[in-house]
Amino acid sequence: MANSLYSYNEFITKHCLALDASDNELYEIAKAMAGNKASADDITANLDFSRVQLRRIFSRGDLTKHGRFYNGWWQSVPSMYRQHITIDGYKTSEVDYSNMSLRIVYALQGIERDIHDDLYDIGLDSWIGGDDPRRKLIKVFINALMNDEQGNYKLKKSELSLLGLTHNELLALVLKAHAPIADQLTAGIGMQATYLDSQIAELVIKTMQAEEIAVLPIHDSFIVRTGYQRWLEVVMEEAFKAVTGGLVSTDADGSRLSRHFGLTKGQFSVEEERFAKDPSEGIVVGSALDFQMLFKETVMKKYLGYWELWRTKSLNS
């Protein structure tokens, strides 16, 4: 594991990881990462592009518990801004596993679930799937349950109110929906499941690295140059099967244009629907271009430029 990590850390230094953002947008991202602190020094310190060397963190002195990859600056970027991350100046896509932790538990028990099942659907009324605002709370609760060996974890009262349930009602619905693995969910299987997802991540990284393709891990999702998105999806699904013996599906978020900066996932979906209905929405009219901004020197353009200069010198030396 150490050799694999060292190899990746050496490999990633050959690539330029940046953001397609103006200086003002860069500041907005840093401010969001800092929790909107008032001090400019505190804000800018949170976006440190030198943090590209990953480390793995294990738990309880055991190399078979936890083990996820940490420390990459891109992991701290809020999800609404991650679609502006670039690799070597190219736009990127993010691909993540669907319902990963639960699917690992099912796979460990040798139980097959349809890859299209939403495992966070516990039978609440008027459920609308992935866009249901209650889904995130259920996901948080289930993941906490898997790691809460003492049985003390509870959602906040306001969160339970949004679900329209008491803690005991929520727990009962979760265990009923996942009756085949209910005993595992309350037995502290979280650390083992997290270790397996870290092993899956390691396999994805190594497979893509062997193809000279840089991927940026964010626990159960990965960022890659947009042109390699479909290949990454295949590699991720095969890695999951190789480690757990089970099947899984993946979801992808594509890159965004500058005009989409700051849009939530829901807002961007509206933009995508508009484009699907009328493809002319995506046509850029020359008269509408802001040439001053297009050619304006920014921190990120300088950063990319210096890297391209370094790469050229390295190739010629």
CORKA-V570304 format. One record per pair of residues at least 4 apart in sequence whose ideal C-beta (glycine too) atoms are under 7 Angstrom apart, sorted by the first residue. I is the first residue (numbers start at 0). J is the second residue. D is the distance in Angstrom with one decimal. If there is no record, write none. Layout:
i = <I/I>
j = <J/J>
d = <D/D>
This chain:
i = <0/0/1/2/3/3/3/4/4/4/5/6/7/7/7/7/8/8/10/11/11/12/14/14/14/15/15/15/15/16/16/16/16/17/17/17/17/17/18/18/18/18/18/18/19/19/19/19/19/20/20/20/20/20/21/21/21/22/22/22/23/24/24/25/25/25/26/27/28/28/28/28/29/29/29/29/29/30/30/31/32/32/32/32/32/33/33/33/36/36/38/39/40/46/47/48/48/50/50/50/51/52/53/53/53/53/54/54/55/55/55/55/56/56/56/57/57/57/57/57/58/58/58/59/63/64/64/65/65/65/66/66/67/67/67/68/68/68/69/71/73/73/73/73/73/74/76/76/76/79/79/79/79/81/81/82/82/82/82/82/83/83/84/84/85/85/85/86/86/86/88/89/89/90/90/91/91/91/91/91/92/92/92/92/92/92/92/93/93/93/93/94/94/94/94/94/94/94/94/95/95/95/95/96/96/96/96/96/96/97/97/97/97/98/98/98/99/99/99/99/100/100/100/100/101/101/101/102/102/102/102/102/103/103/103/103/103/104/104/104/104/104/105/105/105/105/106/106/106/107/108/108/108/110/111/111/112/112/114/114/114/115/117/117/119/119/119/119/120/121/121/121/121/122/122/123/126/127/129/133/133/133/134/135/136/136/136/136/136/137/138/139/140/140/140/140/141/141/142/143/143/144/144/144/144/145/145/145/145/146/146/146/147/147/148/153/154/154/156/157/158/159/159/159/159/162/164/164/166/167/168/169/170/171/172/173/174/174/174/177/177/180/181/182/183/184/188/189/190/191/192/193/194/195/195/195/196/196/197/198/198/199/199/199/199/200/200/201/202/202/202/202/203/203/203/203/203/203/204/204/204/205/206/206/207/207/207/207/212/212/214/214/214/214/215/215/216/217/217/221/221/223/223/223/225/225/227/228/228/229/230/231/232/232/232/233/234/235/235/236/236/236/237/238/239/239/239/240/240/240/255/255/259/259/262/262/262/263/264/266/267/268/269/270/271/272/273/273/274/274/274/283/283/288/289/290/291/296/296/297/298/299/300/301/302/303/304/305/306/307/308/309/310/311/312>
j = <4/55/5/6/7/201/205/8/53/55/9/10/11/53/204/208/52/53/208/51/213/51/86/87/213/87/88/303/306/51/73/86/215/48/85/299/302/303/25/28/83/84/85/299/83/85/90/257/299/24/25/28/83/299/25/292/297/26/297/298/27/28/260/29/298/299/30/31/32/46/76/80/33/42/43/45/46/35/42/77/45/46/75/76/77/41/42/45/41/42/42/43/44/72/72/72/302/70/71/72/71/70/68/69/70/71/69/70/66/67/68/197/65/67/69/61/62/64/65/66/64/65/190/64/194/190/194/190/193/194/194/197/193/197/218/197/200/216/74/215/81/84/215/217/222/217/80/81/84/261/262/263/264/93/222/93/252/253/254/255/255/260/91/222/89/90/91/91/213/224/303/224/225/225/254/222/223/224/225/254/223/225/228/251/252/253/254/220/222/251/252/220/221/228/231/232/235/249/251/219/220/249/250/219/220/235/239/247/249/247/248/249/250/102/118/119/103/196/219/247/104/142/145/192/105/118/141/106/112/118/245/247/107/192/195/196/243/108/180/183/188/192/110/112/180/245/243/244/245/243/179/180/183/179/245/246/116/118/246/247/248/248/128/129/134/137/138/141/126/137/172/173/176/172/176/133/131/131/134/137/161/162/138/139/140/154/158/161/162/141/142/143/144/154/169/173/145/173/146/147/152/152/173/184/185/184/188/189/192/187/189/190/151/152/187/166/158/159/160/161/162/164/165/166/169/169/168/169/170/171/172/173/174/175/176/177/178/181/184/181/184/184/185/186/188/188/192/193/194/195/196/197/198/199/242/243/200/219/201/202/242/203/238/239/242/204/216/205/206/238/241/242/207/214/221/234/235/238/208/214/216/209/234/238/212/214/231/234/223/227/221/222/223/231/221/222/221/221/222/231/235/227/228/231/253/254/231/232/251/233/234/235/236/249/251/237/238/239/249/240/247/249/241/242/243/245/247/244/245/246/259/267/267/270/266/267/270/267/268/270/271/272/273/274/275/276/277/280/278/280/281/287/288/293/293/294/295/300/301/301/302/303/304/305/306/307/308/309/310/311/312/313/314/315/316>
d = <6.3/6.8/6.3/6.2/6.6/5.9/6.0/6.3/6.6/6.2/6.4/6.3/6.1/6.7/5.5/6.2/4.7/6.1/5.4/5.5/6.2/6.7/5.9/5.5/4.7/5.2/6.6/5.8/3.8/6.0/6.5/6.1/6.8/7.0/5.1/5.2/5.4/5.7/6.4/6.8/5.3/5.9/6.7/5.6/4.9/5.1/6.9/7.0/6.9/3.8/4.8/6.5/5.5/5.9/6.8/6.8/5.5/6.6/5.2/5.6/6.6/6.6/5.5/6.4/6.1/6.5/6.1/6.5/6.5/6.4/6.4/5.0/6.2/5.0/5.5/5.4/4.1/5.7/5.0/5.1/4.3/6.1/5.4/6.7/6.9/5.5/4.4/4.4/4.3/5.8/6.7/6.2/6.2/6.7/5.7/5.9/6.9/5.8/6.4/4.3/6.3/6.4/4.7/6.8/5.4/5.7/5.9/5.2/5.3/6.8/5.8/6.8/6.1/6.4/5.5/6.4/5.4/6.0/5.1/5.1/4.5/4.0/6.0/5.5/5.5/4.1/5.6/5.8/5.2/6.0/4.9/3.7/6.3/4.7/5.6/6.9/6.1/4.9/6.9/6.2/6.9/5.6/5.1/7.0/6.5/5.2/5.2/5.2/6.8/6.8/6.8/5.6/6.9/5.8/6.8/6.9/5.9/7.0/5.4/4.2/6.2/6.6/5.3/5.8/6.0/6.2/6.2/5.7/5.5/5.2/5.2/4.7/7.0/5.1/3.7/5.0/6.2/5.8/5.9/5.8/6.3/4.8/4.2/5.4/6.5/5.0/6.0/5.6/5.0/6.9/4.7/6.3/5.7/6.3/5.2/5.6/6.3/5.3/4.7/5.9/3.2/6.6/5.7/4.7/7.0/6.6/6.9/5.7/5.9/6.6/4.8/6.5/5.8/5.3/4.0/6.6/6.4/5.9/4.5/6.9/6.9/5.8/6.4/5.2/6.4/4.4/6.7/6.2/6.8/6.9/6.1/5.2/6.4/4.6/5.3/6.3/5.7/6.8/5.1/5.4/6.0/5.9/4.6/5.3/6.0/6.5/3.8/5.7/2.9/6.8/6.7/5.7/6.8/5.4/7.0/7.0/5.2/6.9/5.3/6.2/4.2/6.7/5.9/6.9/5.2/4.8/5.3/6.9/5.6/6.2/4.5/5.6/4.3/6.1/6.2/6.2/5.6/4.6/6.6/6.2/6.4/5.5/6.2/6.4/6.3/6.2/5.2/6.6/6.1/6.3/6.3/6.2/6.1/5.7/6.4/6.9/6.6/6.0/6.9/5.5/4.5/6.7/6.9/5.6/6.9/5.7/5.6/3.6/6.4/7.0/3.3/6.9/6.3/4.1/3.8/4.9/4.0/5.1/6.2/6.7/6.8/5.9/6.5/6.4/6.8/6.3/4.2/4.5/6.3/6.3/6.4/6.4/6.3/6.1/6.2/6.4/6.8/4.3/6.9/5.8/6.3/6.0/6.9/6.0/4.8/6.9/5.6/6.1/6.5/6.6/6.5/6.4/6.5/6.4/5.9/6.3/6.4/5.7/6.5/6.6/5.3/6.5/5.0/5.6/4.9/6.3/5.1/6.2/6.1/4.2/6.4/6.5/6.3/6.6/6.2/5.7/5.6/4.8/6.0/6.0/6.3/6.4/5.0/6.8/4.4/4.7/6.7/6.1/6.7/5.4/4.6/6.7/4.9/6.5/6.5/4.1/5.5/6.9/6.9/6.1/6.9/4.8/6.2/4.7/6.6/5.4/5.7/6.6/5.7/6.8/6.3/6.1/6.5/4.9/6.7/6.3/6.1/6.5/5.4/6.7/6.1/6.3/6.2/6.4/5.9/6.7/4.4/6.6/6.6/6.4/3.8/6.7/6.0/6.4/4.1/4.5/6.9/6.9/6.4/6.9/6.4/6.4/6.6/6.6/6.3/6.4/6.5/5.1/6.4/4.8/5.1/6.8/6.8/6.2/6.2/6.2/6.0/5.7/6.4/7.0/6.2/6.4/6.1/6.3/6.7/6.3/6.5/6.4/6.2/6.4/6.5/6.2/6.3/6.3/6.1>
